[in-house]
Amino acid sequence: MKSPRILGFEVLIQCDNYTTAASCKFNNYWQVKQALWKEGEYIDVKVQFGSSPIRDKKALERYCDLLKANGLEFTVHPITRG
């Protein structure tokens, strides 16, 4: 059996964005998003990166470091095919 091919990675920020009531996690995410936007940085609830070992891996690591530095919880999942 052929193992799935990894096409990239998806970063999901855990911010309770699936609830209708505002939550502490979402408010924190929103404040960080606005502050980073003013500095020229972009974050979103779901961001995808390719599987290129150099360019995309460095971008993924930088993005995860940015989220960690701002106290946001997140998970990284592989995007696979086959």
Contact map, one row per residue, 1 for C-alpha under 8 A:
1110000000000000000000000000000000000000000000000000000000000000000000000000000000
1111000000000000000000000000000000000000000000000000000000000000000000000000000001
1111100000000000000000000000000000000000000000000000000000000000000000000000000001
0111110000000000000000000000000000000000000000000000000000000000000000000000000111
0011111000000000000000000000000000000000000000000000000000000000000000000000000111
0001111110000000000000000000000000000000000000000010000000000000000000000000011110
0000111110000000000000000000000000000000000000000110000000000000000000000000011110
0000011111000000000000000000000000000000000000011111000000000000000000000000011100
0000011111100000000000000000000000000000000000011110000000000000000000000001111000
0000000111110000000000000000000000000000000001111000000000000000000000000001111000
0000000011111000000000000000000000000000000011110000000000000000000000000111100000
0000000001111100000000000000000000000000000011100000000000000000000000000111000000
0000000000111110000000000000000000000000000111000000000000000000000000011110000000
0000000000011111100000001000000000000000000010000000000000000000000000011110000000
0000000000001111100000101100100000000000000010000000000000000000000000001000000000
0000000000000111111000101100000000000000000000000000000000000000000000000000000000
0000000000000111111100000100000000000000000000000000000000000000000000000000000000
0000000000000001111100000000000000000000000000000000000000000000000000000000000000
0000000000000001111111000000000000000000000000000000000000000000000000000000000000
0000000000000000111111000000000000000000000000000000000000000000000000000000000000
0000000000000000001111100000000000000000000000000000000000000000000000000000000000
0000000000000000001111110110000000000000000000000000000000000000000000000000000000
0000000000000011000011111110000000000000000000000000000000000000000000000000000000
0000000000000000000001111111000000000000000000000000000000000000000000000000000000
0000000000000111000000111111100000000000000000000000000000000000000000000000000000
0000000000000011100001111111110000000000000000000000000000000000000000000000000000
0000000000000000000001111111111000000000000000000000000000000000000000000000000000
0000000000000000000000011111111100000000000000000000000000000000000000010000000000
0000000000000010000000001111111110000000000000000000000000000000000000010000000000
0000000000000000000000000111111111000000000000000000000000000000000000000000000000
0000000000000000000000000011111111100000000000000000000000000000000000000000000000
0000000000000000000000000001111111110000000000000000000000000000000001000000000000
0000000000000000000000000000111111111000011100000000000000000000000000000000000000
0000000000000000000000000000011111111100000000000000000000000000000000000000000000
0000000000000000000000000000001111111110000000000000000000000000000000000000000000
0000000000000000000000000000000111111111111000000000000000000000000000000000000000
0000000000000000000000000000000011111111111000000000000000000000000000000000000000
0000000000000000000000000000000001111111100000000000000000000000000000000000000000
0000000000000000000000000000000000111111100000000000000000000000000000000000000000
0000000000000000000000000000000000011111110000000000000000000000000000000000000000
0000000000000000000000000000000000011111111000000000000000000000000000000000000000
0000000000000000000000000000000010011001111100000000000000000000000000000000000000
0000000000000000000000000000000010011000111110100000000000000000000000000000000000
0000000000001000000000000000000010000000011111100000000000000000000000000000000000
0000000000111110000000000000000000000000001111100000000000000000000000000000000000
0000000001111000000000000000000000000000000111110000000000000000000000000000000000
0000000001110000000000000000000000000000001111111000000000000000000000000000000000
0000000111100000000000000000000000000000000001111100000000000000000000000000000000
0000000111000000000000000000000000000000000000111110000110110000000000000000000000
0000001110000000000000000000000000000000000000011111000110000000000000000000000000
0000011110000000000000000000000000000000000000001111100110000000000000000000000000
0000000100000000000000000000000000000000000000000111111110000000000000000000000000
0000000000000000000000000000000000000000000000000011111111000000000000000000000000
0000000000000000000000000000000000000000000000000001111111000000000000000000000000
0000000000000000000000000000000000000000000000000001111111100000000000000000000000
0000000000000000000000000000000000000000000000001111111111110000000000000000000000
0000000000000000000000000000000000000000000000001111111111111000000000000000000000
0000000000000000000000000000000000000000000000000000111111111100000000000000000000
0000000000000000000000000000000000000000000000001000001111111110000000000000000000
0000000000000000000000000000000000000000000000001000000111111111000000000000000000
0000000000000000000000000000000000000000000000000000000011111111100000000000000000
0000000000000000000000000000000000000000000000000000000001111111110000000000000000
0000000000000000000000000000000000000000000000000000000000111111111000000000000000
0000000000000000000000000000000000000000000000000000000000011111111100000000000000
0000000000000000000000000000000000000000000000000000000000001111111110000000000000
0000000000000000000000000000000000000000000000000000000000000111111111000000000000
0000000000000000000000000000000000000000000000000000000000000011111111111100000000
0000000000000000000000000000000000000000000000000000000000000001111111111000000000
0000000000000000000000000000000000000000000000000000000000000000111111110000000000
0000000000000000000000000000000100000000000000000000000000000000011111110000000000
0000000000000000000000000000000000000000000000000000000000000000001111111000000000
0000000000001100000000000001100000000000000000000000000000000000001111111100000000
0000000000001110000000000000000000000000000000000000000000000000001100111110000000
0000000000111100000000000000000000000000000000000000000000000000001000011111000000
0000000000111100000000000000000000000000000000000000000000000000000000001111100000
0000000011110000000000000000000000000000000000000000000000000000000000000111110000
0000000011100000000000000000000000000000000000000000000000000000000000000011111000
0000011111000000000000000000000000000000000000000000000000000000000000000001111100
0000011111000000000000000000000000000000000000000000000000000000000000000000111110
0001111100000000000000000000000000000000000000000000000000000000000000000000011111
0001111000000000000000000000000000000000000000000000000000000000000000000000001111
0111100000000000000000000000000000000000000000000000000000000000000000000000000111
